């Protein structure tokens, strides 16, 4: 829990500190800063995953992922698309082992996964493995068929609770259209 708190606090602090840089560079610097802070705290014996969607003032969007938390894009008219790959043995080389190859706090050699989001009308779901461990078809159906983003968030959380989530069940959902409206159209023209 302490490593996760340090990860989030240092990530947001660095995004502010490096605000003069391009969005990709800011996010990369924020990841490096967070990794160093957590490593200094835990000496590599503890850490955290991190998935984030970062937006610039002109609505550029960058996602970053380290570990086995995930980012999905979804919309009822096109379905669900997983945007990230887990940094686990199972995902990298196959098998069932879920041990992480990368995490915030591991020290040198961290290679975060950054990606630009091209379709700004897609909603995003950022999930830990306690949320997305359920059958992928069920997870996709919930996201695709929910009438609004809040309903999708409520439903996947209820499913994780109902199924007895085997791990931390955290999520954040981004309603792209709602975000656009809250910032005003002047940012997007």
Kinemage of the C-alpha trace (Angstrom):
@kinemage 1
@onewidth
@group {chain A} dominant
@subgroup {mainchain}
@vectorlist {calphas} color= white
{ca unk a 1} P 0.000 0.000 0.000
{ca unk a 2} L 2.823 2.397 0.796
{ca unk a 3} L 4.527 1.689 -2.544
{ca unk a 4} L 1.266 2.343 -4.406
{ca unk a 5} L 0.777 5.634 -2.539
{ca unk a 6} L 4.334 6.748 -3.336
{ca unk a 7} L 3.854 5.707 -6.973
{ca unk a 8} L 0.730 7.810 -7.474
{ca unk a 9} L 1.996 10.822 -5.507
{ca unk a 10} L 5.365 10.937 -7.263
{ca unk a 11} L 3.817 10.304 -10.700
{ca unk a 12} L 1.444 13.282 -10.391
{ca unk a 13} L 4.141 15.444 -8.807
{ca unk a 14} L 6.495 14.760 -11.720
{ca unk a 15} L 3.784 15.461 -14.318
{ca unk a 16} L 3.572 18.940 -12.810
{ca unk a 17} L 7.329 19.318 -12.432
{ca unk a 18} L 7.945 18.486 -16.100
{ca unk a 19} L 4.987 20.459 -17.511
{ca unk a 20} L 7.297 22.307 -19.923
{ca unk a 21} L 8.022 19.060 -21.831
{ca unk a 22} L 6.041 17.307 -24.544
{ca unk a 23} L 3.348 14.997 -23.224
{ca unk a 24} L 5.272 11.798 -24.087
{ca unk a 25} L 8.420 13.137 -22.393
{ca unk a 26} L 6.476 14.284 -19.317
{ca unk a 27} L 4.909 10.862 -18.880
{ca unk a 28} L 8.226 9.080 -19.381
{ca unk a 29} L 9.955 11.359 -16.836
{ca unk a 30} L 7.078 10.855 -14.384
{ca unk a 31} L 7.473 7.070 -14.643
{ca unk a 32} L 11.230 7.267 -14.097
{ca unk a 33} L 10.742 9.591 -11.124
{ca unk a 34} L 8.106 7.290 -9.569
{ca unk a 35} L 10.276 4.227 -10.109
{ca unk a 36} L 13.228 5.912 -8.383
{ca unk a 37} L 11.112 7.122 -5.441
{ca unk a 38} L 9.581 3.694 -4.821
{ca unk a 39} L 12.943 1.949 -5.268
{ca unk a 40} L 14.525 4.311 -2.723
{ca unk a 41} L 11.721 3.425 -0.298
{ca unk a 42} L 11.626 -0.358 -0.838
{ca unk a 43} L 15.070 -1.216 -2.261
{ca unk a 44} L 13.367 -3.294 -4.969
{ca unk a 45} L 11.572 -5.553 -2.441
{ca unk a 46} L 8.201 -3.890 -3.035
{ca unk a 47} L 6.487 -1.967 -5.745
{ca unk a 48} L 3.332 -1.138 -7.579
{ca unk a 49} L 1.742 -1.485 -10.958
{ca unk a 50} L 0.673 1.674 -12.766
{ca unk a 51} L -1.771 2.309 -15.557
{ca unk a 52} L -2.626 5.879 -16.445
{ca unk a 53} L -4.225 7.959 -19.153
{ca unk a 54} L -2.740 11.441 -19.343
{ca unk a 55} L -4.300 14.296 -21.296
{ca unk a 56} L -2.740 17.562 -22.452
{ca unk a 57} L -4.546 20.897 -22.697
{ca unk a 58} L -5.131 20.332 -26.409
{ca unk a 59} L -6.508 16.853 -25.633
{ca unk a 60} L -3.500 14.823 -26.726
{ca unk a 61} L -3.806 11.496 -24.931
{ca unk a 62} L -1.069 9.149 -23.787
{ca unk a 63} L -1.503 5.910 -21.898
{ca unk a 64} L 1.221 4.327 -19.821
{ca unk a 65} L 1.324 0.868 -18.323
{ca unk a 66} L 3.759 -0.984 -16.059
{ca unk a 67} L 2.843 -4.320 -14.467
{ca unk a 68} L -0.403 -6.233 -14.823
{ca unk a 69} L -2.946 -3.457 -14.456
{ca unk a 70} L -4.674 -2.851 -17.772
{ca unk a 71} L -6.270 -0.209 -19.952
{ca unk a 72} L -9.226 -1.006 -22.198
{ca unk a 73} L -11.025 1.243 -24.667
{ca unk a 74} L -14.709 0.645 -25.192
{ca unk a 75} L -17.805 2.003 -26.829
{ca unk a 76} L -21.129 0.272 -27.427
{ca unk a 77} L -20.895 0.644 -31.209
{ca unk a 78} L -17.433 -0.920 -31.628
{ca unk a 79} L -16.883 -3.152 -28.595
{ca unk a 80} L -13.896 -3.513 -26.307
{ca unk a 81} L -10.211 -3.303 -27.162
{ca unk a 82} L -7.406 -4.048 -24.732
{ca unk a 83} L -4.707 -1.393 -25.111
{ca unk a 84} L -2.022 -2.846 -22.839
{ca unk a 85} L 0.033 -5.981 -22.383
{ca unk a 86} L 0.788 -7.412 -18.929
{ca unk a 87} L 4.383 -7.439 -17.722
{ca unk a 88} L 3.937 -10.959 -16.338
{ca unk a 89} L 5.681 -14.229 -17.093
{ca unk a 90} L 2.387 -15.715 -18.291
{ca unk a 91} L 1.778 -12.980 -20.835
{ca unk a 92} L 5.395 -12.662 -21.944
{ca unk a 93} L 6.393 -16.312 -22.327
{ca unk a 94} L 3.179 -18.254 -21.694
{ca unk a 95} L 2.020 -20.557 -18.961
{ca unk a 96} L 0.160 -19.728 -15.772
{ca unk a 97} L 2.784 -17.875 -13.724
{ca unk a 98} L 1.573 -14.361 -12.923
{ca unk a 99} L 4.866 -13.110 -11.432
{ca unk a 100} L 5.687 -9.616 -12.636
{ca unk a 101} L 8.730 -8.897 -14.769
{ca unk a 102} L 8.306 -5.133 -14.357
{ca unk a 103} L 6.803 -2.885 -11.698
{ca unk a 104} L 7.277 0.623 -10.356
{ca unk a 105} L 10.059 0.370 -7.789
{ca unk a 106} L 12.112 -2.325 -9.494
{ca unk a 107} L 15.026 0.032 -10.105
{ca unk a 108} L 17.090 0.249 -13.282
{ca unk a 109} L 15.951 -1.368 -16.502
{ca unk a 110} L 12.294 -0.353 -16.319
{ca unk a 111} L 10.751 -0.060 -19.793
{ca unk a 112} L 7.237 1.416 -19.483
{ca unk a 113} L 4.687 0.946 -22.246
{ca unk a 114} L 3.564 4.312 -23.640
{ca unk a 115} L 0.960 4.665 -26.347
{ca unk a 116} L -0.896 7.531 -27.971
{ca unk a 117} L -4.663 7.205 -28.111
{ca unk a 118} L -5.861 8.042 -31.584
{ca unk a 119} L -9.638 7.899 -31.158
{ca unk a 120} L -10.610 10.433 -28.522
{ca unk a 121} L -14.232 9.313 -28.592
{ca unk a 122} L -13.432 5.954 -26.976
{ca unk a 123} L -14.124 5.515 -23.275
{ca unk a 124} L -11.368 4.037 -21.134
{ca unk a 125} L -11.367 1.477 -18.329
{ca unk a 126} L -8.225 1.237 -16.181
{ca unk a 127} L -8.333 -1.940 -14.100
{ca unk a 128} L -6.281 -4.013 -11.702
{ca unk a 129} L -6.261 -7.784 -12.001
{ca unk a 130} L -8.910 -8.063 -9.292
{ca unk a 131} L -11.351 -6.509 -11.785
{ca unk a 132} L -10.304 -8.005 -15.132
{ca unk a 133} L -9.594 -11.564 -13.914
{ca unk a 134} L -13.151 -12.625 -14.795
{ca unk a 135} L -13.956 -14.412 -18.037
{ca unk a 136} L -12.879 -12.027 -20.832
{ca unk a 137} L -16.147 -12.502 -22.741
{ca unk a 138} L -18.191 -11.520 -19.683
{ca unk a 139} L -15.963 -8.501 -19.022
{ca unk a 140} L -16.250 -7.381 -22.664
{ca unk a 141} L -20.034 -7.882 -22.666
{ca unk a 142} L -20.425 -5.713 -19.569
{ca unk a 143} L -18.390 -2.873 -21.072
{ca unk a 144} L -20.045 -3.112 -24.493
{ca unk a 145} L -23.625 -3.298 -23.253
{ca unk a 146} L -23.702 -0.818 -20.393
{ca unk a 147} L -25.858 2.202 -21.259
{ca unk a 148} L -23.276 4.640 -19.842
{ca unk a 149} L -19.739 4.630 -18.467
{ca unk a 150} L -20.858 4.808 -14.818
{ca unk a 151} L -23.051 1.725 -15.320
{ca unk a 152} L -20.091 -0.156 -16.805
{ca unk a 153} L -17.939 0.775 -13.806
{ca unk a 154} L -20.619 -0.220 -11.297
{ca unk a 155} L -21.266 -3.527 -13.051
{ca unk a 156} L -17.647 -4.717 -13.302
{ca unk a 157} L -17.036 -3.801 -9.663
{ca unk a 158} L -20.195 -5.658 -8.585
{ca unk a 159} L -19.094 -8.696 -10.606
{ca unk a 160} L -15.641 -8.664 -8.977
{ca unk a 161} L -17.247 -8.501 -5.518
{ca unk a 162} L -19.799 -11.164 -6.378
{ca unk a 163} L -17.165 -13.552 -7.762
{ca unk a 164} L -14.815 -13.017 -4.811
{ca unk a 165} L -12.012 -11.109 -6.500
{ca unk a 166} L -8.668 -12.871 -5.866
{ca unk a 167} L -6.708 -9.614 -5.687
{ca unk a 168} L -6.961 -5.852 -5.378
{ca unk a 169} L -10.093 -4.761 -7.255
{ca unk a 170} L -9.506 -1.164 -8.319
{ca unk a 171} L -10.670 0.634 -11.415
{ca unk a 172} L -11.042 4.053 -12.994
{ca unk a 173} L -13.330 4.784 -15.912
{ca unk a 174} L -13.071 7.730 -18.291
{ca unk a 175} L -16.118 8.981 -20.145
{ca unk a 176} L -14.462 10.669 -23.128
{ca unk a 177} L -17.526 12.660 -24.159
{ca unk a 178} L -18.136 13.786 -20.584
{ca unk a 179} L -14.498 14.814 -20.289
{ca unk a 180} L -14.752 16.822 -23.497
{ca unk a 181} L -17.837 18.611 -22.218
{ca unk a 182} L -16.358 19.354 -18.802
{ca unk a 183} L -13.293 21.007 -20.347
{ca unk a 184} L -15.269 22.842 -23.022
{ca unk a 185} L -15.094 22.559 -26.764
{ca unk a 186} L -12.455 25.279 -27.102
{ca unk a 187} L -9.781 22.759 -26.120
{ca unk a 188} L -10.705 20.422 -28.944
{ca unk a 189} L -11.018 22.694 -31.953
